[in-house]
Amino acid sequence: MRIQLDLDEAGVELLESLEKATGSKTHKEFFNNAITLMDWAVKQRRVGRIIASMDEVNENYKELQMPALEYAAAQANQTRETVAME
């Protein structure tokens, strides 16, 4: 499958910066990694887990709030509730 994206200048700069920071050699490599991460995050939210960055030294965390992940969690909750009612 071929996908074409239209990015403004800021989007292109962000993409290039992230590719450089991650050592991605191609857009394909970068997006394959991004899709892998999103797939994992959706699976975690669907089973009720949070996605967070942990600061082990200070023993605190910052939860990632992302509409797509919240949607996936809500859909999973709705499915569980429907099954429980049956």
OpenMM code with the backbone's topology and positions (N, CA, C; nanometers):
from openmm import Vec3, app, unit

residues = "MET ARG ILE GLN LEU ASP LEU ASP GLU ALA GLY VAL GLU LEU LEU GLU SER LEU GLU LYS ALA THR GLY SER LYS THR HIS LYS GLU PHE PHE ASN ASN ALA ILE THR LEU MET ASP TRP ALA VAL LYS GLN ARG ARG VAL GLY ARG ILE ILE ALA SER MET ASP GLU VAL ASN GLU ASN TYR LYS GLU LEU GLN MET PRO ALA LEU GLU TYR ALA ALA ALA GLN ALA ASN GLN THR ARG GLU THR VAL ALA MET GLU".split()
positions = [
    Vec3(0.0836, -0.1173, 0.0000),
    Vec3(0.0000, 0.0000, 0.0000),
    Vec3(0.0884, 0.1239, 0.0000),
    Vec3(0.0498, 0.2194, -0.0756),
    Vec3(0.1220, 0.3456, -0.0800),
    Vec3(0.0359, 0.4510, -0.0133),
    Vec3(0.0965, 0.5296, 0.0772),
    Vec3(0.0267, 0.6356, 0.1483),
    Vec3(0.1004, 0.7665, 0.1226),
    Vec3(0.0234, 0.8691, 0.0933),
    Vec3(0.0824, 1.0010, 0.0702),
    Vec3(0.0338, 1.0953, 0.1789),
    Vec3(0.1265, 1.1695, 0.2387),
    Vec3(0.0929, 1.2652, 0.3437),
    Vec3(0.1204, 1.4063, 0.2961),
    Vec3(0.0358, 1.4982, 0.3362),
    Vec3(0.0584, 1.6403, 0.3103),
    Vec3(0.0944, 1.7052, 0.4429),
    Vec3(0.2195, 1.7458, 0.4571),
    Vec3(0.2672, 1.8078, 0.5801),
    Vec3(0.3061, 1.9521, 0.5538),
    Vec3(0.2738, 2.0397, 0.6484),
    Vec3(0.3212, 2.1770, 0.6354),
    Vec3(0.4690, 2.1803, 0.6746),
    Vec3(0.5293, 2.2952, 0.6666),
    Vec3(0.6729, 2.3063, 0.6931),
    Vec3(0.7082, 2.2601, 0.8344),
    Vec3(0.6267, 2.2967, 0.9319),
    Vec3(0.6521, 2.2558, 1.0706),
    Vec3(0.6421, 2.1039, 1.0847),
    Vec3(0.5473, 2.0429, 1.0148),
    Vec3(0.5322, 1.8984, 1.0191),
    Vec3(0.6518, 1.8275, 0.9585),
    Vec3(0.7026, 1.8805, 0.8482),
    Vec3(0.8209, 1.8224, 0.7837),
    Vec3(0.9421, 1.8336, 0.8757),
    Vec3(0.9576, 1.9500, 0.9390),
    Vec3(1.0704, 1.9691, 1.0305),
    Vec3(1.0613, 1.8736, 1.1492),
    Vec3(0.9411, 1.8548, 1.2027),
    Vec3(0.9227, 1.7621, 1.3141),
    Vec3(0.9542, 1.6193, 1.2708),
    Vec3(0.9026, 1.5798, 1.1555),
    Vec3(0.9282, 1.4455, 1.1035),
    Vec3(1.0778, 1.4224, 1.0861),
    Vec3(1.1459, 1.5153, 1.0234),
    Vec3(1.2899, 1.5007, 1.0012),
    Vec3(1.3664, 1.4969, 1.1328),
    Vec3(1.3252, 1.5784, 1.2289),
    Vec3(1.3901, 1.5800, 1.3598),
    Vec3(1.3710, 1.4468, 1.4321),
    Vec3(1.2498, 1.3924, 1.4264),
    Vec3(1.2224, 1.2638, 1.4911),
    Vec3(1.2958, 1.1497, 1.4215),
    Vec3(1.3023, 1.1543, 1.2900),
    Vec3(1.3765, 1.0514, 1.2168),
    Vec3(1.5243, 1.0547, 1.2553),
    Vec3(1.5787, 1.1738, 1.2664),
    Vec3(1.7194, 1.1877, 1.3045),
    Vec3(1.7409, 1.1390, 1.4479),
    Vec3(1.6512, 1.1782, 1.5390),
    Vec3(1.6644, 1.1403, 1.6804),
    Vec3(1.6536, 0.9900, 1.7007),
    Vec3(1.5785, 0.9225, 1.6133),
    Vec3(1.5587, 0.7778, 1.6284),
    Vec3(1.6506, 0.6953, 1.5402),
    Vec3(1.7296, 0.7621, 1.4587),
    Vec3(1.8196, 0.6896, 1.3704),
    Vec3(1.7500, 0.6236, 1.2528),
    Vec3(1.6273, 0.6657, 1.2260),
    Vec3(1.5530, 0.6085, 1.1126),
    Vec3(1.6180, 0.6525, 0.9820),
    Vec3(1.6447, 0.5552, 0.8972),
    Vec3(1.7116, 0.5838, 0.7699),
    Vec3(1.6121, 0.6241, 0.6609),
    Vec3(1.4872, 0.5813, 0.6763),
    Vec3(1.3858, 0.6113, 0.5747),
    Vec3(1.2552, 0.6474, 0.6445),
    Vec3(1.1658, 0.7125, 0.5677),
    Vec3(1.0317, 0.7419, 0.6197),
    Vec3(0.9604, 0.6110, 0.6523),
    Vec3(0.9787, 0.5110, 0.5668),
    Vec3(0.9146, 0.3816, 0.5889),
    Vec3(0.9577, 0.3222, 0.7222),
    Vec3(1.0865, 0.3240, 0.7503),
    Vec3(1.1365, 0.2707, 0.8770),
    Vec3(1.0758, 0.3466, 0.9946),
    Vec3(1.0721, 0.4786, 0.9837),
    Vec3(1.0153, 0.5594, 1.0914),
    Vec3(0.8683, 0.5268, 1.1138),
    Vec3(0.7899, 0.5227, 1.0067),
    Vec3(0.6470, 0.4968, 1.0214),
    Vec3(0.6185, 0.3540, 1.0670),
    Vec3(0.6997, 0.2581, 1.0269),
    Vec3(0.6827, 0.1213, 1.0776),
    Vec3(0.7009, 0.1185, 1.2296),
    Vec3(0.7997, 0.1914, 1.2786),
    Vec3(0.8206, 0.1988, 1.4240),
    Vec3(0.7067, 0.2727, 1.4924),
    Vec3(0.6601, 0.3797, 1.4312),
    Vec3(0.5489, 0.4558, 1.4892),
    Vec3(0.4219, 0.3706, 1.4958),
    Vec3(0.3964, 0.2919, 1.3928),
    Vec3(0.2793, 0.2053, 1.3908),
    Vec3(0.2920, 0.0959, 1.4969),
    Vec3(0.4119, 0.0417, 1.5137),
    Vec3(0.4352, -0.0589, 1.6177),
    Vec3(0.4060, -0.0008, 1.7558),
    Vec3(0.4538, 0.1198, 1.7803),
    Vec3(0.4298, 0.1853, 1.9088),
    Vec3(0.2809, 0.2120, 1.9294),
    Vec3(0.2114, 0.2604, 1.8283),
    Vec3(0.0684, 0.2885, 1.8391),
    Vec3(-0.0098, 0.1592, 1.8615),
    Vec3(0.0271, 0.0529, 1.7936),
    Vec3(-0.0392, -0.0761, 1.8106),
    Vec3(-0.0260, -0.1230, 1.9555),
    Vec3(0.0935, -0.1147, 2.0108),
    Vec3(0.1165, -0.1539, 2.1498),
    Vec3(0.0349, -0.0667, 2.2443),
    Vec3(0.0363, 0.0650, 2.2232),
    Vec3(-0.0360, 0.1570, 2.3116),
    Vec3(-0.1860, 0.1302, 2.3088),
    Vec3(-0.2419, 0.1051, 2.1923),
    Vec3(-0.3852, 0.0745, 2.1816),
    Vec3(-0.4167, -0.0538, 2.2580),
    Vec3(-0.3350, -0.1552, 2.2412),
    Vec3(-0.3578, -0.2821, 2.3127),
    Vec3(-0.3538, -0.2616, 2.4641),
    Vec3(-0.2618, -0.1806, 2.5114),
    Vec3(-0.2516, -0.1534, 2.6543),
    Vec3(-0.3752, -0.0803, 2.7057),
    Vec3(-0.4209, 0.0204, 2.6337),
    Vec3(-0.5387, 0.0965, 2.6761),
    Vec3(-0.6646, 0.0103, 2.6716),
    Vec3(-0.6720, -0.0795, 2.5748),
    Vec3(-0.7913, -0.1647, 2.5626),
    Vec3(-0.8067, -0.2605, 2.6806),
    Vec3(-0.6967, -0.2931, 2.7478),
    Vec3(-0.7062, -0.3798, 2.8651),
    Vec3(-0.7035, -0.2994, 2.9957),
    Vec3(-0.7161, -0.1671, 2.9840),
    Vec3(-0.7303, -0.0832, 3.1023),
    Vec3(-0.6025, -0.0245, 3.1584),
    Vec3(-0.4927, -0.0425, 3.0928),
    Vec3(-0.3660, 0.0132, 3.1407),
    Vec3(-0.3501, 0.1563, 3.0914),
    Vec3(-0.2649, 0.2320, 3.1594),
    Vec3(-0.2322, 0.3664, 3.1143),
    Vec3(-0.0984, 0.3616, 3.0404),
    Vec3(-0.0743, 0.4626, 2.9598),
    Vec3(0.0550, 0.4795, 2.8929),
    Vec3(0.1202, 0.5977, 2.9624),
    Vec3(0.2403, 0.5767, 3.0151),
    Vec3(0.3022, 0.6820, 3.0953),
    Vec3(0.4540, 0.6808, 3.0820),
    Vec3(0.5108, 0.7945, 3.1147),
    Vec3(0.6553, 0.8101, 3.1254),
    Vec3(0.6877, 0.8110, 3.2742),
    Vec3(0.7758, 0.7205, 3.3147),
    Vec3(0.8066, 0.7043, 3.4565),
    Vec3(0.9395, 0.7704, 3.4915),
    Vec3(0.9372, 0.8531, 3.5954),
    Vec3(1.0586, 0.9118, 3.6513),
    Vec3(1.0923, 0.8294, 3.7758),
    Vec3(1.1806, 0.7336, 3.7587),
    Vec3(1.2126, 0.6421, 3.8681),
    Vec3(1.2840, 0.7112, 3.9837),
    Vec3(1.3626, 0.8123, 3.9544),
    Vec3(1.4367, 0.8820, 4.0602),
    Vec3(1.3400, 0.9535, 4.1544),
    Vec3(1.2447, 1.0268, 4.0981),
    Vec3(1.1497, 1.1027, 4.1800),
    Vec3(1.0208, 1.0259, 4.2078),
    Vec3(1.0137, 0.9041, 4.1578),
    Vec3(0.8993, 0.8165, 4.1790),
    Vec3(0.7661, 0.8817, 4.1422),
    Vec3(0.7616, 0.9371, 4.0227),
    Vec3(0.6350, 0.9887, 3.9716),
    Vec3(0.6260, 0.9580, 3.8227),
    Vec3(0.5098, 0.9817, 3.7659),
    Vec3(0.4910, 0.9539, 3.6254),
    Vec3(0.4021, 1.0593, 3.5614),
    Vec3(0.4099, 1.0660, 3.4312),
    Vec3(0.3259, 1.1551, 3.3532),
    Vec3(0.2508, 1.0689, 3.2526),
    Vec3(0.1195, 1.0710, 3.2626),
    Vec3(0.0357, 0.9900, 3.1747),
    Vec3(0.0185, 1.0578, 3.0396),
    Vec3(0.0273, 0.9774, 2.9335),
    Vec3(0.0034, 1.0269, 2.7988),
    Vec3(-0.1468, 1.0366, 2.7759),
    Vec3(-0.1945, 1.1542, 2.7407),
    Vec3(-0.3342, 1.1754, 2.7061),
    Vec3(-0.3404, 1.1975, 2.5549),
    Vec3(-0.4083, 1.1073, 2.4878),
    Vec3(-0.4153, 1.1135, 2.3419),
    Vec3(-0.5556, 1.0706, 2.3001),
    Vec3(-0.6290, 1.1550, 2.2282),
    Vec3(-0.7674, 1.1214, 2.1937),
    Vec3(-0.7846, 0.9831, 2.1299),
    Vec3(-0.6962, 0.9440, 2.0428),
    Vec3(-0.7099, 0.8133, 1.9766),
    Vec3(-0.7001, 0.6988, 2.0774),
    Vec3(-0.6125, 0.7120, 2.1748),
    Vec3(-0.5983, 0.6073, 2.2756),
    Vec3(-0.7168, 0.6057, 2.3711),
    Vec3(-0.7684, 0.7226, 2.4034),
    Vec3(-0.8865, 0.7289, 2.4897),
    Vec3(-1.0076, 0.6691, 2.4186),
    Vec3(-1.0162, 0.6904, 2.2895),
    Vec3(-1.1240, 0.6309, 2.2103),
    Vec3(-1.1147, 0.4782, 2.2139),
    Vec3(-0.9952, 0.4265, 2.1944),
    Vec3(-0.9752, 0.2809, 2.1967),
    Vec3(-1.0141, 0.2244, 2.3328),
    Vec3(-0.9781, 0.2935, 2.4403),
    Vec3(-1.0124, 0.2477, 2.5750),
    Vec3(-1.1632, 0.2508, 2.5963),
    Vec3(-1.2281, 0.3576, 2.5512),
    Vec3(-1.3733, 0.3700, 2.5673),
    Vec3(-1.4465, 0.2615, 2.4895),
    Vec3(-1.3998, 0.2319, 2.3689),
    Vec3(-1.4618, 0.1269, 2.2879),
    Vec3(-1.4488, -0.0085, 2.3564),
    Vec3(-1.3327, -0.0347, 2.4143),
    Vec3(-1.3112, -0.1618, 2.4838),
    Vec3(-1.4008, -0.1701, 2.6070),
    Vec3(-1.4143, -0.0594, 2.6799),
    Vec3(-1.5020, -0.0573, 2.7977),
    Vec3(-1.6469, -0.0813, 2.7576),
    Vec3(-1.6882, -0.0191, 2.6493),
    Vec3(-1.8257, -0.0362, 2.6013),
    Vec3(-1.8502, -0.1816, 2.5625),
    Vec3(-1.7557, -0.2432, 2.4968),
    Vec3(-1.7687, -0.3834, 2.4573),
    Vec3(-1.7783, -0.4721, 2.5811),
    Vec3(-1.6943, -0.4477, 2.6815),
    Vec3(-1.6988, -0.5266, 2.8051),
    Vec3(-1.8337, -0.5114, 2.8748),
    Vec3(-1.8851, -0.3877, 2.8796),
    Vec3(-2.0143, -0.3640, 2.9438),
    Vec3(-2.1278, -0.4333, 2.8706),
    Vec3(-2.1227, -0.4310, 2.7390),
    Vec3(-2.2254, -0.4975, 2.6572),
    Vec3(-2.2233, -0.6479, 2.6810),
    Vec3(-2.1050, -0.7052, 2.6834),
    Vec3(-2.0913, -0.8494, 2.7060),
    Vec3(-2.1394, -0.8853, 2.8468),
    Vec3(-2.1104, -0.8025, 2.9446),
    Vec3(-2.1512, -0.8289, 3.0830),
    Vec3(-2.3036, -0.8252, 3.0984),
    Vec3(-2.3705, -0.7449, 3.0167),
    Vec3(-2.5166, -0.7330, 3.0248),
    Vec3(-2.5876, -0.8519, 2.9625),
    Vec3(-2.5193, -0.9220, 2.8743),
    Vec3(-2.5833, -1.0333, 2.8024),
    Vec3(-2.6007, -1.1556, 2.8876),
] * unit.nanometer
topology = app.Topology()
chain = topology.addChain("A")
for resn in residues:
    res = topology.addResidue(resn, chain)
    for name in ("N", "CA", "C"):
        topology.addAtom(name, app.Element.getBySymbol(name[0]), res)
